[in-house]
Amino acid sequence: MATLDDFSKIDIRAGEIVKAEIFKKARKPAYKLWVDFGEEIGIKQSSAQITDCYNIEDLLGKQVFGVVNFPSRQVADFISEVLVLGVYSEKGVVLIEPERIVKNGDKLG
């Protein structure tokens, strides 16, 4: 069972998607995302399998939550630096968004 101490080690921040592309080399349909996590963290990239619920046009300017302190992972020829958070639904992955606009880099607490 995970403890509160385990959870406190995960750094989850709000960020804004500033660029999105179709990830042609991914094994499963995915997008390449660039997310602005504010001045302290900057823009980080992520591979996200969210094509069932989102078009690229839907993503630009959207605020999302992402884990910024996991190790980077190589996905095909792309380095995914953050894990963008979503919920697995019957229709596909739905991104977790702040209810209201917050400052990029604000920490989930």
Secondary structure, 3 states (H helix, E strand, C coil): CCCHHHHHCCCEEEEEEEEEEECCCCCCCCEEEEEECHHHHCEEEEEECCCCCCCHHHHCCCEEEEECCCCCEEECCEEECCEECEEEECCEEEECCCCCCCCCCCECC
